[in-house]
Amino acid sequence: MSTQRVHNFYAGPATLPASALERAQRELLDFSGTGMSVMEISHRSKEYEAVHREAQALLRELLAIPENYHVLFLQGGASLQFAMVPMNLLGDGVKADYVLTDDWSKKAFQEAKRFGEVREAASSENTGFDRIPWQIDRDPEAAYVHLTSNNTLFGTQYQTFPDTGDVPLVADMSSDIGSRPFDLAPFGLIYAGAQKNLGPAGVTVVILRDDMLARCRDDVATMLSYATHAKHDSLYNTPPAFAIYMLRNVLDVMRQAGGLAEIARRNREKAALLYDAIDRHPDFYRGHAHLDSRSTMTVTFRLRQEELEGGFLAQAEEKGLVGLKGHRSVGGMRASLYNAMAIEGVQALVDHLERFAKKHG
């Protein structure tokens, strides 16, 4: 493997652990002694099924997932889950609450309107999505409260999750699943596109509690029914085998790193390093997220002289710091500090911030 890898700050698909990639490189042409790539063998073969089961087991171990939850590997990304969640859980007078913290949660909300009665229970849109709205106008009769745990456009994140009483949480955790330990008990359903912390694009993890599965409608199209995939252990049709294989590789690296407690410590250290650099130059840089809502995964900021941002990004790329341009709908800068981003990459970005501020400030 080349030693010239850059520091990859893209929001997703995102940087992956080098050891997980190197494992795939070694096994690419001959997986598990089959004389074939894992992309070539049957998803019904014992060799592939071993990968499938290991990925599920590793996820259960790392996230402390109890037996009353199903671990599903689906396709279509979080965007398909925007529809599958309400399609399976709403209708016939059943309603849900949605918390709006960025454009992705708004898309989930708009999609849910197609399938049943949904309500905006809280929103931070009036302050430019710069914070988590901690006060939720909760409906005790709602089937679920939907939230997005980390917001990649605006750099906000739930540091603690809201107490919704007997109403289960449903969460899009695409951009921070696997980044820290959390209590799974309040969650009836979690979904996450893998391409941030868990692996490459192509597989979506769904963690679904038994009682939520029991509530699902039975008139949903076969491939869009959670019951189908739970009954067949995500093997009803051909799964995204290589993406699940890479997911297994990444989860194994996470386990060897010491699990989520150690990963969370590293992530806090990386985020603090970058936020401290931004805060040292308040007349030159300005962060977007409110202090109590800052994300450890997604750091968004702008230069107060916005005309300098193009030069900042160009010089960053020259130094091997790539993927820092903010989302096209927001602008500015965005540094994704996912698990596989080494602290050396964050330090290199901090050094660039310091040099640029000194030169142009």
C-alpha positions in Angstrom: 0.0 0.0 0.0 1.2 3.5 -0.9 2.7 5.5 1.9 1.4 8.7 0.2 -2.1 8.6 1.6 -3.7 11.9 2.3 -5.5 13.2 5.4 -9.1 12.5 4.2 -11.7 14.8 5.8 -14.6 13.9 3.4 -18.0 13.6 5.0 -18.7 10.3 3.3 -17.7 8.0 1.8 -15.0 8.7 4.3 -11.6 7.6 5.5 -11.3 3.9 6.4 -8.7 2.2 8.7 -5.6 1.4 6.7 -5.5 -2.1 8.3 -9.0 -2.9 7.2 -8.1 -1.9 3.6 -4.9 -3.8 3.7 -6.8 -6.9 4.9 -9.1 -6.6 1.8 -6.0 -6.1 -0.4 -4.4 -9.3 0.9 -7.7 -11.3 0.4 -8.9 -9.7 -2.8 -8.1 -12.5 -5.2 -8.3 -15.4 -2.8 -10.8 -15.1 0.1 -10.6 -17.7 2.8 -8.9 -20.2 0.5 -11.7 -20.2 -2.0 -9.5 -19.1 -4.9 -12.1 -16.3 -5.5 -12.8 -12.8 -4.3 -15.5 -12.3 -1.7 -17.2 -10.4 -4.5 -17.4 -13.5 -6.6 -18.6 -16.2 -4.2 -22.3 -17.1 -3.5 -23.9 -15.3 -0.6 -25.3 -18.7 0.3 -21.8 -20.2 0.7 -20.4 -21.0 4.1 -17.5 -18.7 3.6 -19.7 -15.7 3.0 -22.2 -16.6 5.7 -19.3 -16.7 8.2 -18.5 -13.1 7.3 -22.1 -12.1 7.6 -22.5 -13.6 11.1 -19.2 -12.2 12.3 -20.2 -8.7 11.2 -23.4 -9.1 13.2 -21.6 -10.5 16.2 -19.0 -7.7 16.2 -21.7 -5.1 16.0 -23.6 -6.6 18.9 -20.4 -6.8 21.0 -19.2 -3.2 20.3 -22.6 -1.6 20.7 -23.8 -3.9 23.5 -26.9 -4.9 21.5 -29.2 -7.2 23.5 -30.9 -10.3 22.0 -34.3 -8.5 21.8 -32.9 -6.4 18.9 -32.4 -7.6 15.3 -29.3 -6.5 13.4 -30.1 -6.0 9.7 -27.9 -5.3 6.7 -30.0 -3.5 4.1 -29.4 -1.3 1.0 -30.6 2.1 -0.1 -28.7 4.2 2.4 -30.4 6.3 5.1 -32.5 7.9 2.4 -34.4 4.7 1.9 -34.9 4.5 5.7 -36.6 7.9 5.6 -39.4 6.0 3.8 -39.1 2.5 5.3 -39.5 3.7 8.9 -42.9 5.5 8.4 -44.0 3.0 5.7 -43.7 0.2 8.3 -44.7 2.0 11.4 -47.3 4.6 10.5 -50.9 4.6 9.1 -54.4 3.8 10.4 -54.3 6.7 12.9 -50.7 5.9 14.1 -48.6 9.1 14.2 -45.1 10.2 15.0 -43.0 13.1 16.1 -39.9 14.4 14.3 -37.1 16.7 15.6 -35.6 18.8 12.9 -31.9 19.6 13.3 -30.6 19.8 9.7 -31.6 19.2 6.1 -31.4 15.4 6.5 -33.9 15.3 9.3 -36.1 17.6 7.3 -35.9 15.1 4.4 -36.9 12.3 6.7 -39.8 14.4 8.0 -41.0 15.3 4.5 -40.8 11.7 3.4 -42.8 10.5 6.5 -45.6 12.8 5.5 -46.3 10.5 2.5 -47.2 7.6 4.8 -49.0 9.0 7.8 -49.6 11.8 10.3 -46.3 13.3 11.5 -45.6 16.4 13.5 -42.7 18.8 14.0 -42.0 18.4 17.7 -38.9 20.6 17.8 -36.6 22.5 15.4 -33.5 24.6 15.4 -34.1 25.9 11.9 -34.9 29.4 13.2 -31.3 29.8 14.4 -29.7 28.3 11.3 -29.5 24.8 12.7 -26.7 25.9 15.0 -27.8 23.9 18.0 -29.8 20.9 19.2 -33.3 21.8 20.4 -33.4 20.4 23.9 -37.0 21.1 24.5 -39.4 18.7 22.7 -43.1 19.2 22.4 -43.7 15.6 23.0 -46.9 13.7 22.1 -47.3 10.8 24.5 -49.4 8.9 21.9 -46.8 9.1 19.2 -45.5 5.8 17.8 -42.0 7.2 17.9 -39.8 10.3 18.1 -37.4 10.5 15.2 -34.1 12.4 15.5 -30.7 12.7 13.7 -28.0 12.1 16.2 -25.2 13.9 14.4 -25.6 16.6 11.7 -23.0 16.6 9.0 -24.1 19.8 7.3 -24.0 22.1 10.4 -21.8 20.2 12.9 -24.2 19.7 15.7 -24.6 16.5 17.7 -26.7 15.1 20.6 -24.3 14.9 23.5 -27.2 13.2 25.5 -30.4 11.9 24.1 -33.8 13.2 25.2 -36.1 11.4 27.6 -39.2 10.6 25.6 -40.8 8.5 28.3 -42.7 5.5 26.9 -42.4 6.7 23.3 -39.4 5.0 21.6 -36.7 6.9 19.9 -36.0 6.2 16.2 -32.6 7.6 15.1 -30.6 8.2 12.0 -27.1 7.6 13.4 -25.3 7.5 10.0 -22.5 9.8 10.9 -21.8 8.9 14.6 -22.7 5.3 15.1 -19.7 3.5 16.6 -18.1 6.7 17.8 -19.1 6.4 21.5 -20.9 4.1 23.9 -24.6 4.9 24.5 -27.6 3.3 26.2 -29.6 1.4 23.6 -32.7 1.0 25.8 -34.7 4.1 24.7 -34.3 3.3 21.0 -36.8 1.2 19.2 -35.0 1.5 15.8 -31.6 2.9 14.7 -30.4 3.1 11.1 -27.1 4.1 9.7 -25.5 4.3 6.3 -22.1 2.6 6.8 -20.0 5.1 4.8 -19.0 7.3 7.7 -17.6 5.2 10.6 -18.4 1.6 9.7 -17.3 0.9 6.2 -17.8 1.8 2.5 -21.1 2.9 0.9 -23.5 0.2 0.0 -24.7 -1.3 3.2 -27.1 0.3 5.8 -27.2 -1.1 9.3 -30.6 -1.3 11.0 -31.0 -2.2 14.6 -34.6 -3.0 15.4 -36.2 -3.9 18.7 -38.7 -6.8 18.8 -41.6 -4.8 19.9 -41.1 -2.3 17.1 -41.0 -5.2 14.6 -44.2 -6.5 16.0 -45.9 -3.1 15.3 -44.9 -3.1 11.6 -47.6 -3.2 9.0 -48.1 -6.4 7.1 -49.2 -4.7 3.9 -45.8 -3.3 2.9 -44.0 -4.4 -0.3 -41.9 -7.4 0.4 -38.5 -5.8 -0.1 -39.5 -2.7 2.0 -40.8 -4.7 4.9 -38.6 -5.0 8.0 -40.3 -8.3 8.7 -38.9 -9.8 5.5 -35.3 -9.0 6.3 -35.6 -9.9 10.0 -37.1 -13.3 9.1 -34.4 -14.1 6.5 -31.5 -12.6 8.5 -30.8 -10.0 5.8 -30.3 -12.8 3.3 -33.7 -12.7 1.5 -32.0 -11.4 -1.6 -28.4 -11.0 -2.5 -26.9 -8.7 0.1 -24.1 -6.1 -0.6 -21.5 -8.7 0.1 -18.3 -6.7 -0.3 -19.7 -3.8 1.7 -20.6 -6.2 4.5 -17.2 -7.8 4.3 -15.5 -4.4 4.7 -17.9 -3.6 7.5 -16.6 -6.8 9.2 -13.0 -5.6 8.7 -13.7 -2.2 10.2 -15.6 -3.6 13.2 -12.7 -5.9 13.9 -10.3 -3.0 13.9 -12.6 -1.2 16.3 -12.7 -4.2 18.6 -8.9 -4.4 18.5 -8.6 -0.7 19.3 -10.3 -1.3 22.7 -14.0 -0.8 21.8 -16.2 2.2 22.0 -14.9 3.7 25.2 -11.4 4.0 23.9 -12.7 5.2 20.5 -14.8 7.8 22.2 -11.7 9.1 24.2 -9.7 9.4 21.0 -12.6 11.2 19.2 -13.0 13.7 22.1 -9.3 14.4 22.0 -9.3 15.0 18.2 -12.3 17.3 18.4 -10.9 19.3 21.3 -7.7 19.9 19.4 -9.5 21.3 16.4 -12.1 23.4 18.3 -9.3 24.9 20.5 -7.5 26.0 17.4 -10.6 27.7 16.0 -11.4 29.3 19.3 -7.9 30.7 19.6 -8.5 32.9 16.6 -12.1 34.3 17.1 -11.3 37.3 14.9 -10.3 35.0 12.0 -12.4 31.8 12.3 -16.0 31.3 13.4 -17.5 28.0 14.3 -21.1 27.3 13.3 -22.4 25.1 16.1 -23.4 26.4 19.5 -21.0 25.4 22.3 -23.4 22.9 23.9 -24.2 21.2 20.6 -20.7 20.9 19.1 -20.1 17.6 17.3 -17.1 15.4 17.8 -17.6 14.0 14.4 -18.2 17.1 12.2 -16.5 20.4 12.8 -17.9 23.2 10.7 -16.4 26.7 10.5 -15.9 29.7 8.3 -13.3 32.4 7.8 -14.6 35.8 8.9 -13.1 37.0 5.6 -15.0 34.6 3.4 -13.1 35.7 0.3 -10.1 33.9 1.8 -11.8 30.5 2.0 -10.9 29.5 -1.5 -7.2 30.0 -0.8 -7.5 28.2 2.6 -8.9 25.2 0.8 -6.4 25.2 -2.1 -3.4 25.4 0.3 -4.9 22.7 2.5 -5.1 20.4 -0.5 -1.4 21.1 -1.4 -0.6 19.9 2.1 -2.6 16.7 1.7 -5.6 17.9 3.6 -8.5 16.9 1.4 -12.3 17.0 1.6 -12.6 20.2 3.7 -15.0 22.1 1.6 -18.4 22.5 3.3 -21.6 21.1 1.9 -22.8 22.9 -1.2 -25.9 24.1 0.6 -23.9 25.6 3.5 -20.4 26.6 2.3 -17.4 27.2 4.5 -15.3 24.4 5.8 -16.2 21.0 7.2 -13.7 18.6 8.8 -15.1 15.1 9.4 -13.3 13.5 12.3 -14.6 10.0 12.0 -13.0 7.1 13.9 -10.4 6.3 11.2 -9.1 9.9 11.1 -5.8 9.8 13.0 -4.9 12.5 15.5 -1.9 13.2 13.2 -4.3 14.3 10.5 -6.1 16.7 12.9 -2.8 18.1 14.1 -1.8 18.7 10.4 -5.1 20.6 9.9 -4.5 22.6 13.1 -1.0 23.6 11.9 -2.6 24.8 8.6 -5.2 26.9 10.5 -2.4 28.5 12.6 -0.2 29.3 9.7 -3.1 30.7 7.6 -4.3 32.9 10.4 -0.8 34.1 11.1 -0.3 35.0 7.5 -3.7 36.6 6.7 -4.9 37.7 10.1 
